[in-house]
Structures are given as C-alpha cells and as structure tokens.
Amino acid sequence: MERTFVAIKPDGVKRNLIGKVIKKFEQKGYKIVGLKMMNVSSELASKHYEEHEGKPFYPALINFITSGPIVALAIEGVNVIQGVRHLVGSTQGDQADVGSIRADFSPFSTMNIIHASDSEESANRELNLYFKDEEICNNYKTMFDLIYEEHLAKLAQ
C-alpha cells in the first residue's frame, strides 16, 4: 500500500466542500489514515512550497495557503498517489477531466480547492511536514482492505 498527502485548501474549506472532497476518495476505496483541520503558519508554508521560492508566484502561494484553515489528509491505497492526482484533476479547473474535483469545484487556477502530492518523494516529505507519526491511524481495516486481500488471495491460488 502507498500513502499520499492531500490538503483541502482555504477556498475549499471556506466553500464547505470538505465532505464532498473526502467522499470522492472514500468512494474510490482509499483509506483516510490522517485527518486534521489546521492553520498553516508562514514557516510551514515556506517549507511546503520551498521548490517554488524565488518564482514570481511564490508570495501568492504563501499568502493563499495561510489565508485560512486547511484540512490535511493522509490517504492510503493501491497506487494512491497517481489515483488521487487523477481524482483531483488538472491545475486548471476548466481543463480538468469531467468528474474530477477541480472540474467540479474550481472556478480558476489560483483557487483550485486542493493540493495533492505528485510523487512518492513529495508525499513522504509533505506527510512528514503535516503529520507526526502518532497522528497516523494505520491499525484498522476498511471493507476495501478486506476485499483487496481476498482478491490477492484468489490471484495467488
């Protein structure tokens, strides 16, 4: 199983989209193993977006992510990084696949509802920025976990 980091950004929180966004991940069969609402400090925002430091849009990124609370999620599942990115959709909501989170909810690119890690390296780094080890609840099974285990067992026969 793989893990990824997702943040419902301040615009998604302010528009009361938290439940609708989480529902998409749960319906896909992914497991939420970490969840918290929080305010992002300037220091945390700088660490999160460090690869963009010096770019013209960097100050706007920092200002936006610190403009209100976010919902930080740790999500687990089979090929979850790629799958979550597909559910999230293109950065430009008007170019995102129909049915994706950004196609459904994003009015324009600077307010695109959600962030999702783009690689295993980014996922690990971002999960460590936002969650302590004890904040991850990985000792339970969902119905999808049981179905997946059964599927793997049948393939092994």
C-alpha positions in Angstrom: 0.0 0.0 0.0 1.1 3.5 -0.7 0.4 6.8 1.1 0.0 10.3 -0.1 -0.7 13.8 1.3 -3.7 15.9 0.3 -4.7 19.4 1.5 -8.1 20.9 1.1 -7.1 24.5 0.6 -8.6 27.5 2.3 -11.0 28.1 -0.6 -12.3 24.6 -0.4 -12.8 24.9 3.4 -14.5 28.3 3.1 -16.9 26.9 0.5 -17.9 24.0 2.7 -16.5 21.4 0.3 -14.6 19.2 2.9 -17.2 16.4 2.9 -17.7 16.3 -0.8 -13.9 16.1 -1.4 -13.3 13.4 1.2 -16.3 11.5 -0.2 -14.6 11.2 -3.6 -11.6 9.5 -2.0 -13.6 7.2 0.1 -15.9 6.1 -2.8 -12.8 5.2 -4.7 -11.8 2.9 -1.9 -8.9 4.9 -0.4 -8.5 4.9 3.3 -8.1 8.1 5.3 -5.4 7.4 7.9 -4.8 11.0 9.0 -7.1 14.0 9.1 -6.9 17.4 10.7 -8.1 21.0 10.3 -5.3 23.5 10.9 -4.0 26.9 10.1 -0.8 26.8 8.1 2.0 29.1 9.5 4.2 31.1 7.2 7.1 28.9 8.3 5.2 25.6 7.3 4.0 27.2 4.1 7.7 28.1 3.2 8.8 24.5 3.8 5.9 23.1 1.8 6.5 25.4 -1.2 10.3 25.6 -0.9 10.8 24.4 -4.5 9.0 27.5 -5.8 11.0 30.0 -3.7 12.2 32.8 -6.0 9.5 32.3 -8.6 7.1 35.2 -9.3 4.1 33.4 -8.0 5.7 32.2 -4.7 4.4 35.1 -2.5 0.9 34.4 -3.7 1.2 30.7 -2.9 2.3 31.6 0.7 -0.4 34.2 1.1 -3.1 31.9 -0.2 -2.3 28.8 1.9 -2.0 30.9 5.0 -5.3 32.8 4.4 -7.5 30.4 6.3 -7.7 26.9 7.6 -6.9 23.8 5.5 -7.8 20.2 6.0 -4.7 18.0 5.9 -5.3 14.4 4.9 -3.1 11.3 4.8 -4.6 8.8 2.4 -3.6 5.2 1.8 -4.4 2.8 -1.0 -3.1 0.9 -4.0 -1.3 3.3 -6.4 -2.9 6.1 -4.3 -0.5 8.9 -5.5 -1.4 8.5 -9.1 -5.1 7.7 -8.4 -5.5 10.8 -6.1 -3.9 13.0 -8.7 -6.4 11.7 -11.3 -9.3 12.4 -9.0 -8.0 15.9 -8.2 -7.7 16.8 -11.9 -5.6 19.3 -13.8 -4.5 22.5 -12.0 -6.7 24.5 -14.4 -10.3 23.5 -13.4 -11.6 24.4 -16.8 -9.2 21.9 -18.3 -9.6 19.1 -15.8 -11.4 15.9 -16.6 -15.1 15.9 -16.1 -15.9 14.5 -12.7 -12.6 15.4 -11.1 -12.6 17.6 -8.0 -11.2 20.6 -9.8 -13.5 20.3 -12.8 -16.5 20.1 -10.4 -15.4 22.8 -7.9 -12.6 25.0 -9.2 -13.6 28.4 -10.7 -10.0 29.3 -11.7 -6.4 28.1 -11.2 -5.5 30.4 -8.3 -8.4 28.9 -6.3 -8.2 25.3 -7.2 -9.6 23.8 -4.0 -7.0 21.1 -3.3 -3.3 20.1 -3.2 -2.1 16.5 -3.8 1.4 15.2 -3.7 2.8 14.5 -7.2 5.4 11.7 -6.3 6.4 9.3 -3.6 9.2 11.6 -2.6 6.8 14.6 -2.3 4.2 12.5 -0.5 6.7 11.4 2.2 8.1 14.9 2.6 4.7 16.5 2.9 3.3 13.9 5.2 6.2 14.5 7.5 5.6 18.2 7.4 1.9 18.0 8.4 1.7 14.8 10.5 3.5 13.3 13.4 3.8 9.5 13.4 1.3 9.2 16.2 -1.3 11.1 14.2 -1.4 8.4 11.5 -4.0 5.7 12.3 -3.0 2.7 10.2 -4.1 -0.1 12.5 -7.6 -0.6 11.1 -9.1 -2.2 8.1 -11.8 -0.9 5.8 -14.1 -3.1 3.7 -12.0 -2.2 0.7 -8.9 -3.6 2.5 -10.7 -6.9 3.1 -11.9 -7.1 -0.5 -8.4 -6.4 -1.8 -6.8 -9.0 0.5 -9.4 -11.6 -0.7 -8.7 -10.6 -4.3 -4.9 -11.1 -3.8 -5.5 -14.4 -2.2 -7.6 -15.6 -5.1 -4.9 -14.5 -7.6 -2.3 -16.5 -5.6 -4.3 -19.7 -6.0 
